[in-house]
Structure formats: structure tokens, C-alpha cells
Amino acid sequence: MNHPKRFSGTENYLTNDSLEASVNCAIVLEKPLLVRGEPGTGKTQLAEAVSKAFGMKLIRWQVKSTTRAQDGLYVYDTVQRLYDSRFGDRDVNDIRQYIKLGPLGQAFVSDERVVVLIDEIDKADLEFPNDLLNELDRMRFYVDETQEEIVAKHRPLVIITSNAEKELPDAFLRRCIFHFIEFPDRDLMQRIVDVHHPDLDKQLADQAIEVFYQLRNMTRLRKRPSTSELIDWIAVLKRTGIKNVTLDQNLPFLGALLKKEQDLVAYADQIAGGRRWRS
């Protein structure tokens, strides 16, 4: 399939050569792209950026602990059919009206190629990844209730995110293009902040980024602040007119950066004890 261009990020989603190469490799080989990285590194936003860059519709599939691969294809709404048989005026013998396509089913019947985001695959059970790729390999599935086969009109571009909370099967990994999103270094973080806060005072930007990385380097933190939390924190600083920030007991809006009670206690202990943290 011919594509209008190679992926190189968007004006609001900054990338590097490695990430761009992984996305373009997945496009050329028509394989799912598995993206790992700690929370807040832009895994979900990558799918949004790819969708925008290629002008393709984005279909989201948020995985939960109860999610089955079957749910991505279709579900048979037996509850609605039972309700209609008792109280409605529909012809309940027409089972097709109770077949609801899932995210992959919608992608298969789409007249145009789409991007499918399968978000946080770690949350599903161990069988989910392999079951999922079986359907993606075949690009077709069978609806038992109607005895119909649905064949994909176009192979969707599938982006799968993982927080590395559990090991994924080797068979699954072999059939994906893999990319690990490293946490942004200071130079890239500065560019990210500039994109989201283009009018930010340089002194405040430098101080906020310095405090942010000092916080992340505190060894006792259970959940280190992420990029999205830095962006939100800066937004609050701007809105309230704060011009200077330093890592001390009076650090404003600390709750925008640290989200666990244990981390707030660890921060207070470290500041009160005058301990040094790695810069």
C-alpha cells in the first residue's frame, strides 16, 4: 500500500529518529507496533499523532482485566435481545441487529485504512495477546450467531501500548515491531515544554525542568513524576503567576507532581533532613 509520507511526528508530538524508524517499519511490514515505556512517556499520544499525520481515523480499544480478544471483534448483545423480546416491538429473530462490532471489527469493515490503538495490553490475561494476534494475522473472523465471515477491507495500522507490568509471550513479541520509549532527556523535555507552553518565561522554564528532574532522581519515590505532570504543573504555575520555583519545603502545587502519600512523606523527610539528591 502506498503511503502519503513517512511518519516524522507532528507539531505537537515530538519524536526522535529511533521512534520514527519503528513506526515506519511497522507501516511498511504491516505488523503491529508494540510500544513500551513508563507512564507519561507519550505511548497513547503516539497513536493520536500517527492518526493525525496520515489523516487516518483512530479507533481506541482500552484494555481491562476482563477484556477478551473476542471483544475486539464483536459482542452479541443477549441482554438487549431479551429485553426486546419482552418489552420491545423489534423482530428479535433478526440476530444481526444484536451483533455489535468491537474496535477491530469496526476497523475491518471500514472503507478506509484506520489506526487501532490497543491501550495497556498488560491488563488483560495471559492468553489475550496470542488470541489477539491470531485474528490480526488472518484479517478475518467468523460470527457464530449469524454464520457470516467478516473479512478486512484494509489491514489496520495497529499500535499496542504496554507499561511493562507483565511479561508478554514470546510468540506475540515475534510478530510485532517493538519500540521502547526512553524518558526524555533535558533537551527533548525543553522542546516538549516549548510546544505546550510557547510563551513561558525562560527562567521559570529552566527552574521547573531542573526541579522536575531533581524530583525524579529522588531514590525513595514510588511513582516518579511524568512528562504530562510536568506540563500540568507548569500550567498551574503560569495561571497563578508564580515566577520562581526551587526544591524546598515550600515548593508550590507539589500534588500536581507527586500522586502518592508515601512520596509526599518521602519528599518532606528528605527536605527536612537536608539530604542531598542526585542532580
BADOTOR-230160 format. One record per residue (C-alpha): chain; x negated, y, z negated; residue number from 1; residue in one letter. Coordinates in nm, 4 decimals, always signed. Last residue first. Layout:
<sites>
SITE, A, X, Y, Z, NUM, A
...
</sites>
This chain:
<sites>
SITE, A, -2.1123, +1.6053, -4.0074, 279, S
SITE, A, -2.1374, +1.3382, -4.2704, 278, R
SITE, A, -1.9734, +1.4219, -4.5953, 277, W
SITE, A, -2.1354, +1.5647, -4.9071, 276, R
SITE, A, -1.9730, +1.5183, -5.2426, 275, R
SITE, A, -1.8733, +1.8235, -5.4454, 274, G
SITE, A, -1.6666, +1.6120, -5.6794, 273, G
SITE, A, -1.3604, +1.8324, -5.6379, 272, A
SITE, A, -1.3830, +1.8170, -5.2576, 271, I
SITE, A, -1.4313, +1.4408, -5.2548, 270, Q
SITE, A, -1.1568, +1.3782, -5.5069, 269, D
SITE, A, -0.9111, +1.6037, -5.3239, 268, A
SITE, A, -0.9816, +1.4294, -4.9937, 267, Y
SITE, A, -0.9452, +1.0829, -5.1462, 266, A
SITE, A, -0.6138, +1.1869, -5.3041, 265, V
SITE, A, -0.4844, +1.3206, -4.9714, 264, L
SITE, A, -0.6034, +1.0013, -4.8044, 263, D
SITE, A, -0.4225, +0.7808, -5.0566, 262, Q
SITE, A, -0.1013, +0.9775, -5.0013, 261, E
SITE, A, -0.1169, +0.9043, -4.6292, 260, K
SITE, A, -0.0492, +1.1498, -4.3447, 259, K
SITE, A, -0.3647, +1.3610, -4.3341, 258, L
SITE, A, -0.3798, +1.6229, -4.0574, 257, L
SITE, A, -0.0491, +1.8108, -4.0749, 256, A
SITE, A, -0.0427, +1.7487, -4.4497, 255, G
SITE, A, -0.3562, +1.9612, -4.4853, 254, L
SITE, A, -0.1477, +2.2670, -4.3971, 253, F
SITE, A, -0.4124, +2.5119, -4.5158, 252, P
SITE, A, -0.7531, +2.4017, -4.6519, 251, L
SITE, A, -0.7586, +2.5496, -5.0012, 250, N
SITE, A, -0.9561, +2.2681, -5.1651, 249, Q
SITE, A, -1.2349, +2.3103, -4.9132, 248, D
SITE, A, -1.3188, +2.2298, -4.5504, 247, L
SITE, A, -1.3096, +2.5750, -4.3979, 246, T
SITE, A, -1.0450, +2.7614, -4.1990, 245, V
SITE, A, -1.0352, +3.1174, -4.0656, 244, N
SITE, A, -0.7806, +3.3277, -3.8758, 243, K
SITE, A, -0.4456, +3.2175, -4.0172, 242, I
SITE, A, -0.1614, +3.3967, -3.8388, 241, G
SITE, A, +0.1184, +3.1633, -3.9442, 240, T
SITE, A, +0.2046, +3.0562, -3.5891, 239, R
SITE, A, -0.1609, +3.0178, -3.4938, 238, K
SITE, A, -0.2413, +2.7928, -3.7896, 237, L
SITE, A, +0.0726, +2.5908, -3.7232, 236, V
SITE, A, -0.0250, +2.5355, -3.3585, 235, A
SITE, A, -0.3777, +2.4434, -3.4678, 234, I
SITE, A, -0.2379, +2.1710, -3.6896, 233, W
SITE, A, -0.0214, +2.0347, -3.4075, 232, D
SITE, A, -0.3201, +2.0102, -3.1697, 231, I
SITE, A, -0.5308, +1.8476, -3.4417, 230, L
SITE, A, -0.2530, +1.6001, -3.5121, 229, E
SITE, A, -0.2319, +1.5071, -3.1443, 228, S
SITE, A, -0.6062, +1.4449, -3.1383, 227, T
SITE, A, -0.5923, +1.2062, -3.4315, 226, S
SITE, A, -0.6506, +1.2433, -3.8051, 225, P
SITE, A, -0.8196, +0.9462, -3.9748, 224, R
SITE, A, -0.5927, +0.6973, -4.1393, 223, K
SITE, A, -0.7473, +0.5046, -4.4301, 222, R
SITE, A, -0.9839, +0.7861, -4.5274, 221, L
SITE, A, -1.2638, +0.6859, -4.7638, 220, R
SITE, A, -1.5522, +0.7381, -4.5197, 219, T
SITE, A, -1.4935, +1.1048, -4.4476, 218, M
SITE, A, -1.6121, +1.1425, -4.0894, 217, N
SITE, A, -1.2648, +1.2200, -3.9562, 216, R
SITE, A, -1.2365, +1.5114, -4.1969, 215, L
SITE, A, -1.5677, +1.6577, -4.0840, 214, Q
SITE, A, -1.4497, +1.6131, -3.7258, 213, Y
SITE, A, -1.1336, +1.8150, -3.7917, 212, F
SITE, A, -1.3154, +2.0822, -3.9918, 211, V
SITE, A, -1.5514, +2.1450, -3.6976, 210, E
SITE, A, -1.2618, +2.1481, -3.4489, 209, I
SITE, A, -1.0721, +2.3993, -3.6595, 208, A
SITE, A, -1.3780, +2.6220, -3.7068, 207, Q
SITE, A, -1.4625, +2.6305, -3.3365, 206, D
SITE, A, -1.1020, +2.7022, -3.2387, 205, A
SITE, A, -1.0689, +2.9716, -3.5052, 204, L
SITE, A, -1.3821, +3.1450, -3.3771, 203, Q
SITE, A, -1.2712, +3.1100, -3.0155, 202, K
SITE, A, -0.9315, +3.2718, -3.0763, 201, D
SITE, A, -0.6668, +3.0522, -2.9117, 200, L
SITE, A, -0.5115, +3.1814, -2.5902, 199, D
SITE, A, -0.5411, +2.8550, -2.3953, 198, P
SITE, A, -0.3907, +2.6450, -2.6761, 197, H
SITE, A, -0.2935, +2.3108, -2.5208, 196, H
SITE, A, -0.5494, +2.3128, -2.2399, 195, V
SITE, A, -0.8167, +2.4834, -2.4493, 194, D
SITE, A, -0.7682, +2.2242, -2.7248, 193, V
SITE, A, -0.8262, +1.9451, -2.4739, 192, I
SITE, A, -1.1378, +2.1183, -2.3411, 191, R
SITE, A, -1.2743, +2.1575, -2.6928, 190, Q
SITE, A, -1.1970, +1.7927, -2.7598, 189, M
SITE, A, -1.3957, +1.6992, -2.4498, 188, L
SITE, A, -1.6989, +1.8867, -2.5803, 187, D
SITE, A, -1.6549, +1.7575, -2.9331, 186, R
SITE, A, -1.6385, +1.3908, -2.8358, 185, D
SITE, A, -1.3001, +1.2394, -2.7573, 184, P
SITE, A, -1.2179, +0.9017, -2.9164, 183, F
SITE, A, -1.3043, +0.6307, -2.6676, 182, E
SITE, A, -1.0234, +0.4974, -2.4525, 181, I
SITE, A, -1.0841, +0.1271, -2.3962, 180, F
SITE, A, -0.9946, +0.0129, -2.0463, 179, H
SITE, A, -0.8955, -0.3298, -1.9205, 178, F
SITE, A, -0.7661, -0.4378, -1.5791, 177, I
SITE, A, -0.5329, -0.7259, -1.6483, 176, C
SITE, A, -0.5042, -1.0907, -1.5452, 175, R
SITE, A, -0.7996, -1.2139, -1.7469, 174, R
SITE, A, -0.6658, -1.0417, -2.0592, 173, L
SITE, A, -0.3418, -1.2395, -2.0497, 172, F
SITE, A, -0.5208, -1.5721, -2.0148, 171, A
SITE, A, -0.7497, -1.4695, -2.3008, 170, D
SITE, A, -0.4510, -1.4198, -2.5300, 169, P
SITE, A, -0.4296, -1.0837, -2.7139, 168, L
SITE, A, -0.5922, -1.0359, -3.0524, 167, E
SITE, A, -0.3944, -0.8269, -3.2975, 166, K
SITE, A, -0.3716, -0.4650, -3.4115, 165, E
SITE, A, -0.5808, -0.3484, -3.1158, 164, A
SITE, A, -0.3584, -0.0407, -3.0748, 163, N
SITE, A, -0.2432, -0.1684, -2.7374, 162, S
SITE, A, -0.0916, +0.0043, -2.4356, 161, T
SITE, A, +0.0244, -0.1574, -2.1132, 160, I
SITE, A, +0.0381, +0.0345, -1.7846, 159, I
SITE, A, +0.2221, -0.1351, -1.4984, 158, V
SITE, A, +0.2265, +0.0082, -1.1460, 157, L
SITE, A, +0.5378, -0.1502, -1.0030, 156, P
SITE, A, +0.5263, -0.4007, -0.7156, 155, R
SITE, A, +0.7902, -0.2886, -0.4671, 154, H
SITE, A, +1.1212, -0.4437, -0.3595, 153, K
SITE, A, +1.0962, -0.6920, -0.6444, 152, A
SITE, A, +1.3016, -1.0076, -0.6007, 151, V
SITE, A, +1.6146, -1.0692, -0.8069, 150, I
SITE, A, +1.7442, -1.4246, -0.7882, 149, E
SITE, A, +2.1111, -1.4916, -0.8496, 148, E
SITE, A, +2.2766, -1.7762, -1.0390, 147, Q
SITE, A, +2.5128, -1.5271, -1.2061, 146, T
SITE, A, +2.4506, -1.6331, -1.5684, 145, E
SITE, A, +2.1053, -1.7738, -1.5003, 144, D
SITE, A, +1.9616, -1.4540, -1.3547, 143, V
SITE, A, +1.6399, -1.5641, -1.1867, 142, Y
SITE, A, +1.3243, -1.3583, -1.1697, 141, F
SITE, A, +1.0921, -1.2105, -0.9110, 140, R
SITE, A, +0.7558, -1.0405, -0.8923, 139, M
SITE, A, +0.5855, -1.3764, -0.9490, 138, R
SITE, A, +0.2775, -1.2357, -1.1182, 137, D
SITE, A, +0.4757, -0.9826, -1.3192, 136, L
SITE, A, +0.7110, -1.2537, -1.4412, 135, E
SITE, A, +0.4280, -1.4767, -1.5588, 134, N
SITE, A, +0.2593, -1.1695, -1.7023, 133, L
SITE, A, +0.5384, -1.1136, -1.9524, 132, L
SITE, A, +0.5509, -1.4703, -2.0728, 131, D
SITE, A, +0.1753, -1.4528, -2.1346, 130, N
SITE, A, +0.2012, -1.1292, -2.3342, 129, P
SITE, A, +0.5143, -1.2308, -2.5338, 128, F
SITE, A, +0.3989, -1.5661, -2.6661, 127, E
SITE, A, +0.2050, -1.4165, -2.9583, 126, L
SITE, A, +0.4977, -1.2162, -3.0947, 125, D
SITE, A, +0.5561, -0.8498, -3.0109, 124, A
SITE, A, +0.4064, -0.5515, -3.1970, 123, K
SITE, A, +0.0707, -0.5711, -3.0212, 122, D
SITE, A, +0.2344, -0.4714, -2.6901, 121, I
SITE, A, +0.2395, -0.1117, -2.8084, 120, E
SITE, A, +0.4050, +0.0537, -2.5051, 119, D
SITE, A, +0.4874, -0.1219, -2.1813, 118, I
SITE, A, +0.4876, +0.1773, -1.9457, 117, L
SITE, A, +0.6246, +0.0992, -1.6007, 116, V
SITE, A, +0.5268, +0.3304, -1.3142, 115, V
SITE, A, +0.7546, +0.3203, -1.0110, 114, V
SITE, A, +0.7453, +0.2178, -0.6452, 113, R
SITE, A, +1.0544, +0.3311, -0.4588, 112, E
SITE, A, +1.3868, +0.1618, -0.3806, 111, D
SITE, A, +1.4018, +0.0408, -0.7409, 110, S
SITE, A, +1.5275, -0.3169, -0.7815, 109, V
SITE, A, +1.2037, -0.4469, -0.9370, 108, F
SITE, A, +1.1506, -0.1408, -1.1583, 107, A
SITE, A, +1.5000, -0.1713, -1.3054, 106, Q
SITE, A, +1.4387, -0.5389, -1.3805, 105, G
SITE, A, +1.1074, -0.4474, -1.5413, 104, L
SITE, A, +1.2742, -0.1926, -1.7719, 103, P
SITE, A, +1.5718, -0.4174, -1.8558, 102, G
SITE, A, +1.8697, -0.4773, -1.6285, 101, L
SITE, A, +2.2085, -0.5085, -1.7957, 100, K
SITE, A, +2.4228, -0.8037, -1.6844, 99, I
SITE, A, +2.7748, -0.7521, -1.8193, 98, Y
SITE, A, +2.9173, -0.6206, -1.4924, 97, Q
SITE, A, +2.7776, -0.9222, -1.3121, 96, R
SITE, A, +2.9917, -1.1573, -1.5239, 95, I
SITE, A, +3.3072, -1.0877, -1.3261, 94, D
SITE, A, +3.5328, -1.3241, -1.5217, 93, N
SITE, A, +3.5852, -1.0458, -1.7755, 92, V
SITE, A, +3.8185, -0.8690, -1.5338, 91, D
SITE, A, +3.8431, -0.5437, -1.7209, 90, R
SITE, A, +4.1508, -0.4243, -1.9145, 89, D
SITE, A, +3.9911, -0.4124, -2.2574, 88, G
SITE, A, +4.0925, -0.5215, -2.6077, 87, F
SITE, A, +4.0289, -0.8934, -2.6498, 86, R
SITE, A, +3.8424, -0.9944, -2.3357, 85, S
SITE, A, +3.6755, -0.6533, -2.3260, 84, D
SITE, A, +3.5317, -0.7021, -2.6759, 83, Y
SITE, A, +3.4023, -1.0477, -2.5880, 82, L
SITE, A, +3.2400, -0.9103, -2.2729, 81, R
SITE, A, +3.0849, -0.6245, -2.4689, 80, Q
SITE, A, +2.9383, -0.8686, -2.7226, 79, V
SITE, A, +2.8110, -1.1033, -2.4516, 78, T
SITE, A, +2.5956, -0.8324, -2.2965, 77, D
SITE, A, +2.3600, -1.0487, -2.0896, 76, Y
SITE, A, +2.0154, -0.8947, -2.1004, 75, V
SITE, A, +1.7784, -0.8368, -1.8133, 74, Y
SITE, A, +1.4137, -0.8427, -1.7088, 73, L
SITE, A, +1.2324, -0.6614, -1.9889, 72, G
SITE, A, +1.4445, -0.8358, -2.2486, 71, D
SITE, A, +1.3247, -1.1738, -2.1173, 70, Q
SITE, A, +0.9728, -1.0857, -2.2280, 69, A
SITE, A, +1.1061, -1.0860, -2.5827, 68, R
SITE, A, +1.1103, -0.7922, -2.8248, 67, T
SITE, A, +1.1812, -0.8651, -3.1926, 66, T
SITE, A, +0.8619, -0.7057, -3.3263, 65, S
SITE, A, +0.9223, -0.4019, -3.1068, 64, K
SITE, A, +0.7939, -0.2994, -2.7626, 63, V
SITE, A, +0.8913, +0.0381, -2.6195, 62, Q
SITE, A, +0.9548, -0.0082, -2.2467, 61, W
SITE, A, +0.9353, +0.3175, -2.0552, 60, R
SITE, A, +1.0175, +0.3660, -1.6865, 59, I
SITE, A, +0.8265, +0.6489, -1.5175, 58, L
SITE, A, +0.9317, +0.7628, -1.1711, 57, K
SITE, A, +0.6453, +0.8240, -0.9309, 56, M
SITE, A, +0.5138, +1.1615, -0.8144, 55, G
SITE, A, +0.1604, +1.0243, -0.7969, 54, F
SITE, A, +0.0019, +1.2645, -1.0467, 53, A
SITE, A, +0.3179, +1.2893, -1.2589, 52, K
SITE, A, +0.3536, +0.9148, -1.3071, 51, S
SITE, A, -0.0186, +0.8794, -1.3725, 50, V
SITE, A, +0.0013, +1.1570, -1.6336, 49, A
SITE, A, +0.3021, +1.0018, -1.8074, 48, E
SITE, A, +0.1281, +0.6644, -1.8151, 47, A
SITE, A, -0.1809, +0.8296, -1.9642, 46, L
SITE, A, +0.0340, +1.0034, -2.2256, 45, Q
SITE, A, +0.1004, +0.6659, -2.3858, 44, T
SITE, A, -0.2701, +0.5981, -2.4266, 43, K
SITE, A, -0.3609, +0.9534, -2.5277, 42, G
SITE, A, -0.6196, +0.8997, -2.8018, 41, T
SITE, A, -0.3709, +0.9553, -3.0842, 40, G
SITE, A, -0.3672, +0.6031, -3.2208, 39, P
SITE, A, -0.6982, +0.4171, -3.1760, 38, E
SITE, A, -0.7786, +0.2808, -2.8353, 37, G
SITE, A, -0.6648, +0.0176, -2.5899, 36, R
SITE, A, -0.5326, +0.0428, -2.2366, 35, V
SITE, A, -0.4293, -0.2643, -2.0382, 34, L
SITE, A, -0.3788, -0.1773, -1.6700, 33, L
SITE, A, -0.1543, -0.4256, -1.4929, 32, P
SITE, A, -0.2838, -0.5503, -1.1561, 31, K
SITE, A, -0.2145, -0.4137, -0.8098, 30, E
SITE, A, -0.5819, -0.4512, -0.7118, 29, L
SITE, A, -0.5969, -0.0990, -0.5667, 28, V
SITE, A, -0.3807, +0.0594, -0.8360, 27, I
SITE, A, -0.5535, -0.1194, -1.1229, 26, A
SITE, A, -0.8928, -0.0104, -0.9856, 25, C
SITE, A, -0.7674, +0.3477, -0.9576, 24, N
SITE, A, -0.6654, +0.3496, -1.3223, 23, V
SITE, A, -0.9941, +0.1954, -1.4353, 22, S
SITE, A, -1.2041, +0.4350, -1.2261, 21, A
SITE, A, -1.0166, +0.7361, -1.3668, 20, E
SITE, A, -1.0816, +0.6143, -1.7195, 19, L
SITE, A, -1.4538, +0.5736, -1.6560, 18, S
SITE, A, -1.4946, +0.9035, -1.4718, 17, D
SITE, A, -1.3416, +1.1052, -1.7552, 16, N
SITE, A, -0.9897, +1.2312, -1.8149, 15, T
SITE, A, -0.7995, +1.5439, -1.9118, 14, L
SITE, A, -0.4219, +1.5357, -1.9208, 13, Y
SITE, A, -0.2534, +1.8769, -1.8942, 12, N
SITE, A, -0.3900, +1.9839, -1.5554, 11, E
SITE, A, -0.3615, +1.6280, -1.4376, 10, T
SITE, A, -0.5948, +1.3298, -1.4317, 9, G
SITE, A, -0.8101, +1.2170, -1.1419, 8, S
SITE, A, -0.5978, +0.9449, -0.9853, 7, F
SITE, A, -0.6852, +0.8810, -0.6252, 6, R
SITE, A, -0.4634, +1.0219, -0.3579, 5, K
SITE, A, -0.1467, +0.9720, -0.1542, 4, P
SITE, A, -0.1511, +0.5941, -0.1963, 3, H
SITE, A, -0.1334, +0.3445, +0.0874, 2, N
SITE, A, +0.0000, +0.0000, +0.0000, 1, M
</sites>
